[in-house]
């Protein structure tokens, strides 16, 4: 089962070079849809880290979650998580609050 804040390999071969991973934003308790809300992850620090992005470390490398660019992916296209960003939950929720409330 894929859970909220799981780090997933990007299933799109076309965008994988720029966005190697996706982060699941949607609660794993929401199962009424075949779509899953995710946000893309960039290699390294983003050129302009904003209030809606979150830098994190994974396997000794730095990545940036672009929480301000959510999208949906068919849940069947998502593989098992390669990691989980639960340790960054507060930062991710803060970034999402800024996306949806402006604060």
Order of alpha helices (4+ residues) and beta strands (2+ residues): beta-alpha-beta-beta-beta-beta-beta-alpha
